[in-house]
């Protein structure tokens, strides 16, 4: 049987796609429960396979609950209700829930100019943050643990800079300028909270301050913190920070996931930063391969979300809530089946438990707490103490498969909340959604770099290939290709013609290649500090920040400007070839308008991008900016060339694609 070239190409494509999908599936696999390579060492103790057993009954011991709020973005220009409702949170919510700890996981202030493009630390915003905490006396009610986010680090050269307001206007900043830990004793157990500060050092202005990084010094600090926690014999470690682990670079061979996953006490990593990707990916949760949960919290900024977490007899549970929603209900036993951690939690504790356990809170008296299992009758729970309600149950009825628990809580003002969740006692697992797993378990920097490389290859290789095929055709070593699908054949011809015109081909290809090696801009990346931005990193004074978000920025530039420019030029040069015989009849106004409309819109869009870049980094960076500003002149020059070049430039292409052939 004869195998055509197209069949071979298709088979190669399918093979490469299969390999790629297999790698992605392995990356986001949470069901294997196989320790990753970093954990296959002597530091992993035998107890990993035997989480501590707890007798789960009516006891108020072995129980802690806490709150998390993230991405507050206090702003003097946008939405003042962020401030007033944060005050309500500190007054009403904290008073009602009485958490042992409140975690404020970064982006405490907005630090953006009124135009939303410029960025710097704004003293008034930090004063508002401190005023809310002082006025509500929240630090007297609970342990408030705040940590910096990237917005709190915009335009901050060093920790000692006068505009590093975190050090003076936050609760923890004076004692702990970066990563730190607190260990608290609740009942008979010790709980350690470790804050991870992965802010860039120095901290550029936006947009090139999106990804976090841990240098060797900070990695060593974190090791010291976790070792101290183990010396204190802490039973559990709750990690929190602003950046998800997928968004934290490391200057050593050890990443933050490996550090967290190396210790059996590590239960969960709590973060923010992604803002649910603009609301498109809610409930961004996953179980990392090292066995701990990673939970991104939706922002306070636009969604007014906060999180209630609890560790009850060795079982971690949580629920994400919207501000002002009451009553608040969290089922701690049996916990949600999706969030079980087989290497951290002992399922036998749940199987042998005697009581269902529920935490219920409201701003008025709780009147009733009822429970329904599967489709059985409703039963009224008994109040133990504080927010804890219990109900005796017989687990033998629910030991196979997935079951469901429904809890109804009513308060004295008639407010009602119903919580419904699955649970399993036989190890049955539910699957996290693919997109949250991919976002949280991958490496954002690698994804950005991959996208940049793919668009670059897509722009350069086809033109080089077509130019090579043209040479073969001219040498009579190749027949003119014909594609059956007219649309593809049409664009093959257009791009082929473009590749034969030196004055268009070389500027397009060399500009795309230049973006991989040459500087994109030179300017004040930080006020009064000149920096040089490359795709692969940014130099600021004596510091170097590895490329990460720069690749995403470069991808956008190539996709939104370079690709359209190439297609516009290819279309125009092909039109000139098809109309190689001069026509004395002038273009109509409509035809003239349509001919110049695409390039005009592209130049206007790129001019807007250059303007936004000026708002972000100033005049010098806009002038010395091959990425944004110079590309405008490149587009104008190439359009002028394609419009005015002599017909002799098309002679080579005409040998293949002349309308007379």
N, C-alpha and C positions, 0 to 999 in steps of 0.2 A: 504494500500500500504506500502510495506516495505521500510524503509529509511536506506540506507547504511551509514557507517561511513564517507566514502568519500564525500557523499552528504552533510552531516552535516558540515564537515570541509569546503567544498566549500561555503556553505551558510554563515558560520561564517566569512570566508575570504571576501566574497562579502559585507557583512554588515559592517565590519571594514573598507574596502576600500571606501564604500559609505560615511561613517561618516568622514573619512579623507578627501575625495574630497569635501564634503560639507563645512568642516572647511576651506579648502584652498580657495574655491569659495567665502566664506564670507570674508576671509582675504583680497582678492584682488578685492572685489567689489567696483567699483567707481560710480555706477549708482544709488545707493539708496538715496544719498544726506541726509542721516540721520546722525545727529551729533553723534560723538562717546561719550562714557561715560564721558570722561574728559571735554566735552563741555556742558554737561547737568548740569549747575550750574548757580548761580546767576551772574557770571561774564559775561555771554553771554547776550549781549544787544539786544533789540528789532530790532535795525537797521540791524541785520544780514539778515533778510528776505527782506530788502529793500536797496540794494546797491544804491549808489548815482546816480541820473540821470544826464546825460550830453547831451547838445545840440551839436551833432556832425555835424559840417559843414565845414567851410573854415578856422577856427581859427588856428593859430599857438600856441595858449595857450593850457594848459593842456597836454603838450607833453614833454616826455623825452626819450632819447635813450642812451644806454650804451653798453659796450662790456664785454665779459668774455673770459678769456683764462685759461686753466687748465693743470696740469701735464706737465710742461715745461721740467723738467728733464735736466737741464744744466749739461753737463758731460765733464770732461777733458779727458775721455777715449773713449767715444762713440759719433759719429755723430756730428761733430763741426757745421754742418749747423743748428742745433737747435738754436745756438747762433746767427749766422749771419742772419737767417730768423726772429728771435725774434727782432733783430735790425730793419729789414725791417718793421715788424709789428708796432713797436713803431714809426718809421719814416713815412712810407707811409700810412699804414692802418689807424692809429690814425689821421694823418693829413687829410686824405680824409673823414673819417666818423665824426671826431670831436665829440666824445662821451663825455657826461658829466662825466662819470665814467668808469674806466676799472677795472674789478674784476679779480685778479690773484688768483685762488682758489686752491693753494697748490701744493706741489711737485715742488717747484721752482727749486730745484737742484736734482741731481740724487743720490748722496751720496753712490754710489756703487763702489766697488773696480774694478780693471781691469778684474778680473776673474768673475765678476758679482755675486759673492757669498758673499764676505765680504762687510761690510757696516760701514761707519762712515762719519761724516761731513768733507767735503773737502774744505779748505779755498779758494783755487783757483776757485772753482765753484761759490762760493758766490761772489768772486771778479768780476768774469765775469758777473754775474747777475746785480750787482751794476753798473758795467761799462756800460752795455747796457742802463740802465735807465738814467745814468748820461750823457752819450754821446748823447743820443737822446733828452735829456731834456724833457722827457715825462711828468714829474710832473708839468711842466709849461703849458702843453697843456691840461691836464685833471687831474682828481682826481684818482690816482692809488692806489687801495686798495688791498694789498696782505695779504695773511694769510697762515699759515703753513699747510703742509701736512705730512703724515707719513714719507716720505723720508727726510723731513727737520728736523725730530725729531729722526732719527737713532742715537743711541749712545749718547743721550743727557740726562744727569742725572737730571739736574734742569734747570730752566730758567736762573739761574745765572751762569751756567757752561760756561767756556771760549770757548767751542766749540759750543755754541748756537749762531751761526753766524747770525741767523735771526734777532736778536736784533740789530745788527750793520750794516748789509748789505742789509736789505730790507728797503722799504720806511716807512712802518707802525710799524716795530718792535721796534724802540726806544720808541715811545709813547705808543704802545699797544702790550705788549708781548703776550697776548692771545686774547680772544674775545673782540670786540670793535664795535662802531657804528659811522656813519657819517650821518648827516641830511643836505640835500642841498635844496635850494629854486630855483625852476625853474618856471618862470611865477608866477602864483597865487597859486601854490601848493608846499607842502613839501614832500620830498621823503627821507626815512630813509633806509640806507644800514647797515645791521647788519652782521658782520663776526663771524662765529662760529669756534673756535679753539678747536677741540676735541682730540688733540694729547695726547697720553699716557704720564703720569707723574709718574715715569721717563720713558724715551723713549728707549726701548731695541734696539739692533741691529736686522736686519732682520734674519729669517722670522717672528719672533713672535712680529711684530709691524705692523699689518695689520688693526686691528679693532680699532676704536676710542672710547674714553670714556669721559664722563662729570662727574666730581665729584661734591659734594654738593656745594663747593665754586664756581665752574664755573657755575653751574645752577643758583645760586643766582646772579652771575654777569650778566648773560643773562637776568634774570628777571629785574634787575636794568636798563639794557640797554633799554629793551622794554617799561618799565614804563616811562623812560625819553623820549622816542619817543612819547609816548601818551601825556605826559605833554607838549611837543612841538606842539601837535596837528598835527602830521604828517598824511598826507592823505594816504600814501602807505608805506609798509615795504617790502623791497627786502632782503631776507635772502640768505647768501651764506657761503659755507665752503668747505672743501676738501672732507670729508666723506659723502656718502649718509646716509640718516636717518636710513636705515636698517643696517648700519655698525657702529652705535654709541650706545654704552652701556651707561647706566645711573646708578649712585650709589644712586639715590633717586627713589621714586615711579613715578616721572614725567619724561617722555621722551621728547626728542627734538621735536617730532611730536606734542605732546600735547601743548608744549609751543608755537610753531608756529601757530597751529590751533586755539588756544584760542583767537586770536586777529583778528578781522575782517579786519584790515588794511594789514594783511599778504597776499601777492599775490603769492609768488613763493619762492621755495628754490632751489638754483643753486649749483651744486656740480660737482665733478669729481671722481677720484680715481679708478673706475672700469675699465677704458680703454676699454669700450665696451666688457669686458670679452674677451680680446684678439681679438676683431673684430667680435666676434660671435653674439653679441647682439647690433647692432647699434640702434640709436634713442631710448635710454633708458629713456623713459618719462612715467609719470603717474600722475593721479589726486588722491591725498591722500584723505582718507575718511573725513578728517577735512575740505576739500574744497579747498586746495591750490595745485598748481602744484609743482611737484618735477622733475627736469630736470638734468640728468647726461650729462656732456659734454665730447665728445671724446677728446683724448689727443692731445697736441701739439707735444709731444715727437716723435711719429711715423706718425701721421696723419695730423699734422699742421692744426688742427681745432680751430676755435674760434666761439663765439656766439654773435649775435646782438640781443639785447632785447629792447623793447620799451613799455611804458605805454602811450597810447593815449586816452584821454578822458575816463579814467577809465578802458580801455581794454588793457590787457597785451598780447603782441605778441612777437614772437621770430623766429629766423632762425639760423641754424648752418651752418657754411661756411668753405670752405677750403681756406687757405692762397693763395693769388695771384689771386683769382677768382673775376673778375669784369665784369660788374657792380654788385653791391650788392642791392638786392631788398627785402623790407619787407612790406607786406600788413597789415595795422593796422586796417582798417575798410572796409569790414567786416573781422573779424579775422577767423583764421582756426577753423573749426567746432570741431575738435578733442580736442582743448585746451581751450574750453570755461569753465568758472568757475561760475556756477549759483549762488553761494552764495557770490561771490566777484564782479561780473560784472552785470550791469543792461542791460538785453536784450532789454528793451524798448528804451534805448539810441540808439541801432543799428537799431531797427525797425523804429524809427522816424528820423534817420539820413538823411541828404540831400545829402551827398557826400561820394563817395569812397575815401579813403585816403591811400597814398602809400609813403613810404620813399625810395628814390633812391640815391645811392652813386656811385661814380667812381673816378678814378685817373685822368680822363679827363672830359671835359664838357659833361653833359647829353644832348643828342640831342632830344630824344623823349621817352615818356612814354605812352604806349597804353594799353587799357583794353578791355577784351572780357568777357562777362557774358554768361555762358552756351554756346550755339552755335550761339549767336547773332553776330552782326557786331562789328568790332573793333572801339574804340573811343579813341581820343587823349586827354590826361590829361592836366590840366592847372597847371603851376608851381606857388606855393604860395610864398615860402621862404625857403632858405636852401635846405634840401633834400625833402621837402614836396610837393607832387603832388596830385591833387584832380580831381574828375570827378563827376558831378551831376548824381544822379540816383533816380529811383522811386522804393522804397522797396516793394510796393504793388504787384509787379510782382514776388516776390521771397519769399513770406511769408509762403509757405508750402514746407516741405521736404528739401532735400539736394540739393544745387546748387553749381556751380563751377565758379570760377573767374580765369582768365588767364591774367597775366601782362607781357608785353614785354618792356624791357628797352634797349635802344641803346645809346652808348656814341660816342664822336667825333672821336675816333680811330677805330670805326667799331665793337667794342665788343658788344655782345648782351647777355642778360640773360632773360629767360622766367621762370616765377614762376606760378605754377598751384596749386590751393588748393580749398577744399570744404568749404562751409559756410552754415549756417542755421539760420533762423530768427524765427522759431517756437519752438526752444528748442530741435530739433532733435539731437541725439547724435551719434557720432561714437565711436567705442571701441578701447581702447589701446590694444596692443598685450599682450598676456598672460605672456610671459616670462619676459619682462621688468616690468610688474606690480608685478609679483611674486618676482623679485629681489629687487625692490625698496620698496614694501609694507610689506615685511616680516621682520624677524629679522635674520640677518646673523648668529649671535651667536647661536640662537636656531636651525637653519638649520644644522650648523656644529655639534652641540651636538647631534641632532637627527641622523645624518649620523653615527657618532661615536658609538652611542648606538645601532643602527640597525646592524652595522657590528659586533660589540661585541657580541650581542645576537645571530647572525647568526653563529658565530664561536664557542660559548660556549654551548648554549642550545642543538643543535643537538647531540653533542658528549655526553653530560650528558644524554639525552633522549635515545640514542642508548645503552649506558652503562646500564641504568635502564631496557630497554627492554631485554638486554642480561641476566640480573639477573633473570627476569621473565621467560625467556626461560629455563635457567638452572634449575629453580625450577619447570619446567613443567607447568607453568601457562600461557604460550603463545606459539603459533605455530610460526614457522619461517615465516616471512613475505615474500610475493612474489609480486613483482611489474610487471605489464604487459609490461611496456616499458623497454626494455633490458638495455638501457643506465642508467636509474635511478636505476634499480635493481643492476647493476654492481657497481655503486658508493655507494649505500646503503650497499652492502657487504663490500666494501673497508673501509668505515668510521666506520662500525660496528666493523670490525676486529681491526682497530686502537683504538677504544674506550675500547677494552678489555685488551690492553697492558699497564700496569701501568706506565712503564718507558717512555712511549710516551704520554699517555693521560694526566697525571698530569702536566708535564712541559708545554705542549701546553695550557692547560686550565688556569693554574696558571699564566703563563706569560701574557696571554690576560687580566686576571683579575687584575694583578699587574699594568698594564698600566692605570687603572682607579683610582688607589689610590696612588701608589708609585711615587717617583720622576723619571722623565725621564732623567734628566741630571743636573749636578752641574758644573757651570763654569762661565766665565765672560760674562754674558748677556749684560753688558755694560763694556767698558774698565775699568779695575781696580775695578770693582764692581762685586763680586761673587753673582750669583743668583741661585735659585733652581726652576726648571721647572717641573710642574705637569700638568696633563690633565686639571684640574679645575682651574689653575692659576699659576702665577709666583711670587716668593718672590725675591725682590731685596732690600737688606739692610732692612730698616724699612718699605718698601712699598710693597703692594700686588696688582698685576694686575689680575683681574678675567680672567678665561679661556674663550677663544673665538676661535681665529684661531688655538689654540692648539688642539682643537677637530678635526678640518680639517686635521691637521698634523697627529694626531693619527689615523684618518680614513684612510689616505693614507698609513700609516705604516701597519695597520692591513689588508687592502685590497691588497696592493702590495707585502707584505712580509709574513705575518702570514697565510693568506688564501692559497697562493701557497705552503707554507711550509707544511701546514696540508694536502693538496691534494697530494703533492709529497710523504710524509711519508705514507699516506694511501695507495697509489698505490704500494709503495715498500713493505710494510708489507703484503699486500694482495698477492703480487707475491711470497713472501717467504712462505706464507701459501699454495698457490696453488702448489708450488714446494717443499713441505715439505719432500718428499723423496729426499735425497741428490743425486746429479748427478755429477759423477766424471769427466765428460767432461767439460773442461774449456770454459768460455765464449769467443766467437769470439771478435775480436777487435771492430767490429761495434756494437755488442750488449753491450759490456762494455762501449763504448762511449755513446750510447743512454741511458744506465742506469744511468750514472753519469751526463749527460748533464743538465737536469733540475735543480738539486741541485747546480751544478757548476754555472750556469747562475744566479740563485737566490742569491747565496753568492757574486758573482761579483757585481750584482746590489746593494746589500745592502752595500757592501764595498764602492761603489761609493757614496752612500747616506751618509755613515759615513765620507767620505772624504769631501763632500760638507758641512757637519755639522762642520767639523774641520775648513774649510775656513770661516764659519760664526761666530763660537764662540771660536775657539782656542783649544789648546791641552788638558787642564784640562777638558773641557766640553766633549771632545771626549773620554777621558779615563773613566770618570765617567758618562757613558751614556748607561743605560739599554735599551733605546729606539732604538738606532742605533747600537752602537759598540757591546754591550753584546749580542744582538740578533744574530749577526754573529756566535759567539761561541756557542750559543744555537742551531743554525741550524746544525753546524758541529757535535756537541755532539749527537744530536738526529739522524742524519744520520748515525753516527758511531754505535749508539745503534741499529737501525733498521737493520743494515748490519751484526752486530756481535752478537746480543743477542742469547741466547740458544733457541732451538726449544721449550723448556718447556714453554716459555713465550707465545707461540701460542696455547698451549693445550686447554685453555678455549674457544678460538675462533674456534678451530677445531671441537668442539662439535656441533657447529651450521653450520659452513661453510666449513667443510672439503671436499675436492674434491671427497672423497670416499662416501659422503652422497648423 
